[in-house]
Amino acid sequence: MTIPSLTHQPQTVTQFDLKRLVSLSNQLEALKREHTELEQQFIAALSSGAKIEPGSHTAQLETSQRRNVSWKDVVIRLKGSGYAKNVLAHTKPTTYAKLVVR
């Protein structure tokens, strides 16, 4: 994401636009909750042996495993906490921008 240049005149963000964004965010959250609930119902049903009605859509459960290694802990164990602190201190941070509308 690029940040606009300071040489351009800033535009006005209207209350209408902010209200619309909040409204869309609320709708999106409600849809996400509904989607998650329905998905969990399907997972429970399929786990219990439910069959899928014949038609154009299918569903199945796929399982996978994943391991996340805490690399900082590994470095501390192998090289010591001083080395880990030095690496962290010399690592350039990544900057993110997040819009918060209330």
C-alpha positions as CSV (number, residue, x, y, z in Angstrom):
1,M,0.0,0.0,0.0
2,T,1.4,3.4,-0.9
3,I,0.9,6.5,1.2
4,P,-0.2,9.5,-0.9
5,S,2.4,12.2,-1.5
6,L,2.2,15.2,0.8
7,T,2.4,17.5,-2.3
8,H,-1.2,16.6,-3.3
9,Q,-4.2,18.4,-1.8
10,P,-6.0,16.1,0.6
11,Q,-9.5,15.1,-0.3
12,T,-12.4,15.2,2.2
13,V,-13.6,11.8,3.4
14,T,-17.3,12.4,4.0
15,Q,-19.4,11.1,6.8
16,F,-21.6,9.4,4.2
17,D,-18.5,7.4,3.0
18,L,-17.5,6.5,6.5
19,K,-21.0,5.4,7.4
20,R,-21.1,3.3,4.2
21,L,-17.8,1.7,5.1
22,V,-19.0,0.9,8.7
23,S,-22.3,-0.5,7.3
24,L,-20.4,-2.7,4.8
25,S,-18.0,-3.9,7.5
26,N,-20.9,-4.8,9.8
27,Q,-22.6,-6.7,7.0
28,L,-19.4,-8.5,6.2
29,E,-18.9,-9.5,9.8
30,A,-22.4,-10.8,10.0
31,L,-21.9,-12.9,6.8
32,K,-18.6,-14.2,8.1
33,R,-20.3,-15.3,11.4
34,E,-23.1,-17.0,9.4
35,H,-20.6,-18.7,7.1
36,T,-18.5,-20.0,10.0
37,E,-21.6,-21.3,11.8
38,L,-22.8,-23.1,8.7
39,E,-19.4,-24.5,7.9
40,Q,-19.0,-25.8,11.5
41,Q,-22.5,-27.5,11.1
42,F,-21.3,-29.2,7.9
43,I,-18.1,-30.3,9.4
44,A,-20.0,-31.8,12.4
45,A,-22.5,-33.5,10.1
46,L,-19.9,-35.0,7.8
47,S,-17.8,-36.1,10.7
48,S,-20.8,-38.0,12.0
49,G,-21.2,-39.8,8.6
50,A,-23.8,-37.6,7.0
51,K,-24.2,-38.1,3.2
52,I,-24.3,-35.3,0.6
53,E,-27.5,-34.9,-1.4
54,P,-26.9,-35.6,-5.1
55,G,-26.6,-32.4,-7.1
56,S,-24.2,-29.9,-8.6
57,H,-22.2,-29.3,-5.4
58,T,-20.2,-31.7,-3.4
59,A,-18.5,-31.5,0.0
60,Q,-15.8,-33.6,1.8
61,L,-13.6,-33.3,4.7
62,E,-9.9,-32.9,4.0
63,T,-7.5,-33.1,6.9
64,S,-3.9,-31.8,7.1
65,Q,-1.3,-31.3,9.7
66,R,1.0,-28.3,10.2
67,R,3.9,-27.6,12.5
68,N,5.0,-24.2,13.3
69,V,8.6,-23.8,14.7
70,S,9.3,-21.0,17.0
71,W,12.5,-19.9,15.3
72,K,13.3,-17.4,17.9
73,D,13.4,-20.1,20.6
74,V,15.6,-22.3,18.4
75,V,18.1,-19.5,17.9
76,I,18.1,-18.7,21.6
77,R,18.7,-22.4,22.4
78,L,21.5,-22.8,19.7
79,K,23.2,-19.3,19.8
80,G,22.0,-17.7,23.1
81,S,19.7,-14.9,23.9
82,G,22.3,-12.2,23.2
83,Y,22.6,-13.4,19.6
84,A,18.8,-13.5,19.2
85,K,18.5,-10.0,20.6
86,N,21.2,-8.7,18.3
87,V,19.5,-10.3,15.2
88,L,16.2,-8.8,16.3
89,A,17.7,-5.4,16.9
90,H,19.3,-5.4,13.4
91,T,16.1,-6.6,11.6
92,K,14.3,-3.8,9.8
93,P,10.7,-3.7,10.8
94,T,7.9,-3.9,8.2
95,T,5.3,-1.1,8.4
96,Y,1.7,-1.8,7.8
97,A,-1.3,0.6,7.6
98,K,-4.7,-0.3,8.9
99,L,-7.8,1.8,8.7
100,V,-9.8,2.0,11.9
101,V,-13.3,3.6,11.6
102,R,-15.6,3.9,14.6
